[in-house]
Amino acid sequence: MKRFTALIILSGILQGMLPAQTGLPAKNLVPNAGFENFRKKSNDIRRAIPWRPIETIDYYHNPLSNDTTADKGAHSGNCYAGFRFRKKYKEFLQVKLAESLHRGTVYEFTMYARLAWWSNCSLGSFGALFTKGGYRGQYDAVKNSMVDTVCKSGGLKNGTRWFIIKGYYKADGGEKYMTIGNFSPKIKKDMHRFGFEWYKPKEAYYFVDDIRLAKAPQFEEKVEVEIVGSSPQKSDEDSTLQVKANIQVGEKVSLNNIFFEDGRYYLLPESYIELNKLARYLIRNPDIVIRINGHSDNKGLKLKNQRISELRAREVFEYLIKKGVQNKMYFKGYGGSQPVADNTTDSGRAKNRRVEFEIIKK
């Protein structure tokens, strides 16, 4: 049986009771799992690359001004998402995983949720669906393809405190997409009303944060962080990336083997070896915060150079997110304002057209 019912664990119970973990944890396959990385601040969850809403998912960067609860704001960091459910309405959030799931492998899914204080209902089920092509409708909600909660008595709530939803999924193989939501055929029947305001329309609203999907402990990789997508004939020997062990805040590291089409910002495949090596470095060092800086030469219009340097930095930023990097990251374009070589020569201009990353915090 491939479908596993999720456990609902109150966050207060977890504190001080989990065994200490040693070594590198299994790679989280959910890109931007805490919603911390974004193109720019906005209420549009699409800015939290590469998440995509089905209907309208709220995106928060700070605690709500009228949230006076003990767990106000995000579970960790600053950003989190919000799901609204009504008797004829429900919302989903979907993401393409950092790599496809492997057939027969058991994965552990966890997600933190919190019921909003204005809710007058709770859900009886809330979980994740794994598919090869993404969720397109109720007909895709096959029980064998999901990790789903079952809480018929009173629904999923812990007052307004965070709680963790946890379960296991044995993969068919090839699943590329994960969709978060309620997959009951009739949402109305899965809503549990509480309180005394029976005259108000039913609504359950959940904040969600810190989503994780990783190989269950018995399947963890002990040696190497896997990054899928590099060319098979290439290896780290083709990368020039070197990051010293004692790198300090403010230091910059140039990404020399990053290639774009002339005058464009799309990454060429030759760049993947360098970026995959950087992704592995960041996954091994999750506390490091970086900013990706894009630079150009001084040829052409100043405004155009600034724009393309920013777009190139953004492409690197988004590539790393999609590969499963969970570190907090920023990106910025400087145009031709910070040359490192003479702009009067071809070789000098080539050196000035560069992408680098800068250590912001460690």
LINPEBEL-V890615 format. One record per backbone hydrogen bond with DSSP energy under -0.5 kcal/mol. CO is the residue of the C=O (numbers start at 0). NH is the residue of the N-H. E is the energy in kcal/mol with one decimal. If there is no record, write none. Layout:
CO_NH_E + CO_NH_E
This chain:
1_169_-1.3 + 3_147_-1.0 + 6_8_-0.6 + 6_165_-3.2 + 8_163_-3.3 + 9_12_-1.1 + 9_13_-1.0 + 10_14_-1.0 + 13_16_-2.3 + 13_17_-0.8 + 26_28_-0.6 + 28_30_-0.8 + 28_97_-2.7 + 29_32_-0.8 + 31_34_-1.8 + 32_210_-1.9 + 42_44_-0.7 + 42_58_-0.7 + 43_46_-2.1 + 44_47_-1.7 + 46_38_-2.0 + 46_48_-1.6 + 47_50_-2.4 + 51_93_-3.1 + 52_54_-0.5 + 53_91_-2.1 + 54_56_-0.6 + 56_44_-0.7 + 57_81_-2.1 + 59_79_-1.8 + 63_66_-1.9 + 65_67_-0.9 + 68_71_-1.3 + 79_59_-2.9 + 80_207_-2.5 + 81_57_-1.9 + 82_205_-2.1 + 84_203_-2.4 + 85_88_-1.6 + 86_187_-0.7 + 88_85_-2.9 + 91_53_-2.6 + 92_179_-3.3 + 93_51_-2.8 + 94_96_-0.5 + 94_177_-2.5 + 100_173_-2.9 + 101_104_-1.9 + 104_106_-0.5 + 104_170_-2.4 + 105_215_-2.6 + 106_108_-0.5 + 106_168_-2.5 + 107_213_-2.0 + 108_166_-2.2 + 109_211_-3.0 + 110_164_-3.3 + 111_208_-2.1 + 112_162_-2.4 + 113_206_-3.2 + 115_118_-1.5 + 119_193_-2.4 + 121_191_-3.4 + 122_155_-3.2 + 123_150_-2.5 + 125_148_-0.6 + 126_180_-2.3 + 127_146_-2.7 + 128_178_-2.5 + 130_175_-1.6 + 130_176_-2.8 + 136_139_-2.3 + 137_140_-1.6 + 139_141_-2.3 + 141_144_-2.1 + 142_145_-1.4 + 144_129_-3.1 + 145_3_-0.8 + 145_147_-0.6 + 146_127_-2.7 + 147_5_-2.4 + 150_154_-0.6 + 151_153_-1.1 + 154_156_-0.9 + 157_160_-2.1 + 158_157_-0.7 + 161_10_-1.2 + 162_112_-2.7 + 163_8_-3.2 + 163_165_-0.5 + 164_110_-1.8 + 165_6_-5.9 + 166_108_-3.2 + 168_106_-3.1 + 168_170_-0.7 + 170_103_-2.9 + 174_100_-2.0 + 175_96_-3.2 + 176_130_-2.1 + 177_94_-2.2 + 178_128_-2.5 + 179_92_-1.8 + 180_126_-2.5 + 180_182_-0.5 + 185_188_-0.9 + 185_189_-0.6 + 186_189_-1.2 + 187_190_-1.1 + 189_123_-2.1 + 190_192_-0.6 + 191_121_-1.8 + 195_197_-1.8 + 196_199_-1.3 + 201_86_-0.5 + 202_119_-1.9 + 202_120_-1.3 + 203_84_-2.1 + 204_115_-3.2 + 205_82_-3.0 + 206_113_-2.0 + 207_80_-2.3 + 208_111_-2.1 + 211_109_-2.5 + 212_28_-3.3 + 213_107_-3.6 + 215_218_-3.3 + 216_219_-1.1 + 223_225_-0.6 + 225_227_-0.5 + 226_229_-0.5 + 230_233_-1.7 + 234_237_-2.1 + 235_238_-1.9 + 241_243_-0.5 + 243_246_-1.3 + 247_250_-2.0 + 250_358_-2.4 + 252_356_-2.4 + 253_255_-0.9 + 254_257_-0.6 + 254_354_-0.5 + 255_257_-0.6 + 256_258_-0.5 + 258_267_-2.5 + 260_263_-2.3 + 265_260_-0.9 + 267_270_-2.5 + 268_271_-1.8 + 270_274_-2.0 + 271_275_-2.9 + 272_276_-1.7 + 273_277_-1.8 + 274_278_-2.5 + 275_279_-2.2 + 276_280_-1.9 + 277_281_-2.4 + 278_282_-2.5 + 279_283_-1.9 + 280_284_-0.9 + 284_287_-1.6 + 288_359_-3.2 + 288_360_-1.6 + 289_329_-1.8 + 290_292_-0.6 + 290_357_-2.7 + 291_331_-2.5 + 292_355_-2.2 + 293_333_-2.9 + 300_304_-2.3 + 301_305_-2.2 + 302_306_-2.2 + 303_307_-2.5 + 304_308_-2.0 + 305_309_-1.8 + 306_310_-2.3 + 307_311_-2.2 + 308_312_-1.8 + 309_313_-2.3 + 310_314_-2.1 + 311_315_-1.7 + 312_316_-2.3 + 313_317_-2.7 + 314_318_-2.2 + 315_319_-2.3 + 316_320_-1.7 + 317_321_-2.3 + 318_322_-1.1 + 319_324_-2.0 + 320_323_-2.1 + 324_31_-0.6 + 327_289_-1.5 + 329_291_-2.7 + 331_293_-2.5 + 333_336_-1.8 + 334_295_-3.2 + 341_344_-1.1 + 344_348_-2.4 + 345_349_-2.1 + 346_350_-1.6 + 347_351_-1.6 + 348_352_-1.4 + 351_353_-1.4 + 353_294_-2.5 + 354_254_-2.7 + 355_292_-2.8 + 356_252_-2.8 + 357_290_-2.1 + 357_359_-0.6 + 358_249_-2.9 + 360_288_-3.4
